[in-house]
Amino acid sequence: MRLRNKGLTRKVVMAELKKALEQDSKYSDGKILCSMCTRPHPIARIANRMFLESNLGDPGLFLGSLRLEREAIKRLASLLNGENSVGFLVSGGTEANLMALLAARNTKNISNPEVALPKSAHFSFTKICRLLGLKPVYASLDDSYRVDGASIEKCLTSKTVAMVGTAGTAELGAVDPIDRLSEIAVKNEIYLHVDAALGGLMIPFLEPSDRGGLTFDFQLEGVKSVTVDPHKMGMTTIPAGGILFRNNTYLDCIKTETPYLIEKHQHTIVGTRTGAAAAATWAVFESLGREGLQNITRQCMKLTRLLAAKLKAFGYCLVVQPTLNIVAFRSSNSRLLQKKLMQRGWFVSYVPRLDCVRIVIMPHTQKNHIHAFLRELRAVDR
Ligand SMILES: *Cc1c(COP(=O)(O)O)cnc(C)c1O
């Protein structure tokens, strides 16, 4: 496995690449039911290829790419009611959440800083706490797996630098009562970050009847930053996470000098950063518009409801009624069931904390995939 002395021919390299690609699972098979990523939209593929050489870590050289990133961020800002919001397309929700908590920590000068987190917060916050030296203090959840307002308020101390709410948890798609968290944040003068990696490009497109009570964005005074990932429901190419701050005052505390580059400052954690994903994100937004994105959410929600109803009819117990595109259910032995499904090539998750099987309905999932899955489920779980 040492680097070879003499290179191979293009033909041999291509054959090896194809072999590896065949080992990868394909979204188009319809059997990936556990991923929050999906097949990129065709226009995203094209845009990505066009901008392969672009590096947003040195934007002075790539002014066109920079413009596309800024415009994509503006589209996201308008979707999230952030009139003055500013931000970046980064490597994903993890980096976005990291930048948010870095900003929050840096606005205050507190030793042994703490962050108040829902028990259901994404595992990226475990990494982030370790990196930033933050002590996580966990708040409990209510019966529908949303953070309990009173519990998170009790987590606040003189050392708290931020609190976090999730608009679309990774395990269940639950949406925390962000309006309540915002009130608490304002009252206690605490920075509130909203992790809407999944929900940010979904909640704004829900039917009005499903959207009730799910306000999560900058219209709430306490919300200082929002994570929203185009490489999930935005159907763009990986890596594309979004971080938006309420206004540019938060950028100052995450600024780093880049003395030998054309642009003299950087705000992202990652240095060299692809412009291809920014171009792809921009292209998807422009080509689909609000209507197109709304259709994607509508279709995913329709199939989610179909799956949930069928599972109930089969006698399974849902962990919660789905708010977004995630269905979680229990069988007499959920862990074993997940194993059996995986052995038959169906990729579903097992969530130990909730002892349930978890299914995510992304844009690559079609109605016939759901029916095929249900047939398989009946065959293995009797
Ligand atoms: C996916 C996800 C993340 C992490 O995003 P990456 O793109 O994997 O870094 C964080 N929070 C939530 C709620 C997510 O769904």
The ligand as an SDF file (V2000), in Angstrom:
LIG
                    3D

 15 15  0  0  0  0  0  0  0  0999 V2000
  -26.6950   16.7550   10.6930 C   0  0  0  0  0  0  0  0  0  0  0  0
  -26.8190   17.5250   11.9210 C   0  0  0  0  0  0  0  0  0  0  0  0
  -25.7010   18.1460   12.5170 C   0  0  0  0  0  0  0  0  0  0  0  0
  -24.2880   17.9340   12.0230 C   0  0  0  0  0  0  0  0  0  0  0  0
  -24.1120   18.2960   10.7160 O   0  0  0  0  0  0  0  0  0  0  0  0
  -22.8930   17.7450    9.8410 P   0  0  0  0  0  0  0  0  0  0  0  0
  -23.1980   18.3150    8.5140 O   0  0  0  0  0  0  0  0  0  0  0  0
  -22.9610   16.2440    9.8860 O   0  0  0  0  0  0  0  0  0  0  0  0
  -21.6370   18.2690   10.4360 O   0  0  0  0  0  0  0  0  0  0  0  0
  -25.9180   18.9240   13.6280 C   0  0  0  0  0  0  0  0  0  0  0  0
  -27.1560   19.0780   14.1380 N   0  0  0  0  0  0  0  0  0  0  0  0
  -28.2380   18.4790   13.6110 C   0  0  0  0  0  0  0  0  0  0  0  0
  -29.5830   18.7100   14.2230 C   0  0  0  0  0  0  0  0  0  0  0  0
  -28.1110   17.6900   12.4820 C   0  0  0  0  0  0  0  0  0  0  0  0
  -29.1970   17.1070   11.9480 O   0  0  0  0  0  0  0  0  0  0  0  0
  1  2  1  0
  2  3  1  0
  2 14  2  0
  3  4  1  0
  3 10  2  0
  4  5  1  0
  5  6  1  0
  6  7  2  0
  6  8  1  0
  6  9  1  0
 10 11  1  0
 11 12  2  0
 12 13  1  0
 12 14  1  0
 14 15  1  0
M  END
$$$$
